[in-house]
């Protein structure tokens, strides 16, 4: 919940506000990624099934681990990374 609130205020008061706004305005896909990353942690609140909640939790943990280990950059999936041919 804290990440969601922090991400929602990031475009308004973040230290890289101008860079963030330029990135989002230049690439509409980046806006979609930002919204998914920001709002995905709220999905388990709406789901009552324990198995689905466990799966969603594992997806979130994998996402944070991949981001923390820079796996998105290594795979060329991070925004702003050069495309490999």
C-alpha positions, 0 to 999 in steps of 0.5 A, a space after each residue: 500500500 505504501 508503494 502505491 501511495 509513493 508511486 502515485 505521488 512520484 510524478 508530482 514531487 519526485 526528484 526526477 520529476 521532469 525526467 519521469 514526465 518526459 519519459 511518460 509523454 514520449 512513450 505511452 507504453 511507459 505510462 501503462 507499465 507505471 500504472 500496472 506497477 503502481 496498481 498491481 499491489 492493490 489487486 489482492 485486496 479485491 480477491 478473496 481466493 487464498 490460492 489466487 492471493 498466494 499466486 499474486 504475492 509470488 508474482 509481486 515477490 518475483 517482480 521485486 527480486 527481478 528489479 532488485 537484481 537488475 534482471 530487466 536490464 540484463 534482458 534488455 526489458 528495462 525502459 531506456 535500455 538499448 535494443 539488442 539485435 
